[in-house]
Amino acid sequence: MKRVMLLFIAIVFVWFVGCKEEAELRPLVFKFSVDAANESFADRGVNEAVTLSLEVKADYDFSKVPMRFKVETDKEASISIDGESVFPNEVYTLKKPNLELSYVGRVSGQHNVKVTFFNEKARKDHVTKEFNLKYVEYDYILEELSGKHTVFQGESVDFEYKLTPKNGEDDGNYTITFKSYDEADVKLEKSKVLLNGEVITLNKSYAITDLSKFVIGVRPFHFGSKSLKYVIKNKTGQREGAIALEVKQNTLQVSGDLDKVPVGYKGEVVNFVGKIKKEPLHVRSFKYKTVLTEGTPGGVELNDWKEVSYSNDDISIPIKVLENGSYQVKVIFQDEFGNETEKVISINSHANYKFKVEIEGRANPFNQGEEVTYRINLVREDSRIAATYKIVFDEGVEGDGTERLSVVTVGGTKISGSTYLVQTDTSDPANVKYFVTVKVKSFSIGTKKLNFKVFRDVEGKDEETRASINFKIQKSLFKVEQERLDKSHIVSVSEVITHTAKIAKANVRVPIKYKVFVVEGDETGIKENNMWKNITMDNGVVNIPITLLKQGTYKYKVFYEDEFGNEDVGEVKEVVYRRN
């Protein structure tokens, strides 16, 4: 019994001493308080952050006795410290006396938030701060002021909108993000969407700077039912919307036929000519390609897609025939939106374009210097088929000498190796005539030939025909007649003898040449002996002065030359110079 009593006394003593020590330490270890910088907050919009600033004031060394805290809320929210998430009801270590909590309410309503602090020595000693935060939802009314929901491909349409916030405290921080438009153009590579005139990029956020008026523009490419989906965001939330658009397919119509039927031989270029009609008309251009549907492959030249511009709705599609035969060629037309129409063309390349050359003009011969007109006619074997012909003359006239070359003119222009278009006489549509009018003037006598070649105006200048105009030039009439002297004897050097002659020639208005030639006597006794001089005729008569320089008796004769170099010689005449 004595032992039991002693043991009891010892236990009581130990308990007493421990309690005394604990009582002495409690005020140093656990005494702390918490202050909040602000406990009253204005209403916030959903998703708007509120900063809760708290300060722990401890009567002990804060760094040696760890402090713990937890956050509680009755609404959905996001909580963080320095960007790191804090989860409700979980315990976290407070590393410094100051605590900055970022609180973002995700739903509207009254948010009751509690922040509780305690240390690890005694969980029952704690301090709790409570906050009442009111979150509101910023709603708005979206009005479509104007816009057309049915359009054609490529037609630009503007939708004008007005956004009115329901809450007057809304600060207008609105953005719009366009999410999608057309499954056939997911990246807007062909269609265009614009915000206030600027082209947008899908899934990119754009600020709505003027809520009273903003314009969404659409320029559709593909036809069909389209929906431009978008999301409008403000500080508190977002709302999805869509613009429904019915895009009508543009029409493409082509009419026409070949410009010549039947077609000629290989090398021929025929044209599908006609009209193209696009509704609505955005640009005057189209693409086309040709496909052979019947006939020998390689018989016609085919084209892959080729872009063509046009005016006045007129079109011309060239098709080159490479080999004779019968073909069907499909021409596929495509507008800028990929809409297509087609025309099937039948081509028969067995037509007869052969022709012969006939020369129409005066009979030979012709005089020197005489201008003669010839008409070169092309006579076709098959007169049904229209064609274009060209003619090329050789540079010179065969048979000419080296001086005074023949002059050849077409349409008043001297030929110079150029190519001339053959004229067409369509006065009788059933018998179209092809011709070229040529004028020739030659100066040297002899047989002449004007060579030329005629060809149909197709690539390669095929079906060439060579021909010539043959003509003969005879000497122009030139003869001296009726020579006489006004006197044959002089007594003074100042006297002049007049030698008169009648000249028979075709053109008496053209001057001739003459020279006096002493045949007997002193050659220096007659002035300008053996020198060619020009002289003008008067009604075919020339008056030639004979001047004697020395006394004596002289015999002379006069040589005459026309503009073509033809010569004639007069009779020998005698003159005397003797002083009395």
Secondary structure, 3 states (H helix, E strand, C coil): CHHHHHHHHHHHHHHHHHHHHHHHHHHHHCCEEEEECCCCCCCEECCCEEEEEEEEEECCCCCCCCEEEEEEECCCEEEEECCEEECCCCEEEECCCEEEEEEEECCCEEEEEEEEEEECCCCCCEEEEEEEEEEECCCEEEEEEECCCEEECCCCEEEEEEEEECCCCCCCCCEEEEEECCHHHCCCCCCEEEECCEECCCCCEEECCCCCCEEEEEECCCCEEEEEEEEEECCCCEEEEEEEEEEECCEEEEEEEECCCCCCCCCCEEEEEEEEEEECCCCCEEEEEEEEEECCCCCECCCCCEEEECECCEEEEEEEECCCCEEEEEEEEECCCCCEEEEEEEEECCCCCCEEEEEEECCCCEECCCEEEEEEEEEECCCCCCCCEEEEECCCCECCCCCCCCEEEECCEECCCCEEECEEECCCHHHCEEEEEEEEECCCCEEEEEEEEEEECCCCCCCCEEEEEEEEEECCCEEEEEEEECCCEECCCCCEEEEEEEEEECCCCCCEEEEEEEEECCHHHECCCCCCEEECCECCEEEEEEEECCCEEEEEEEEEECCCCCEEECCCEEEEECCC
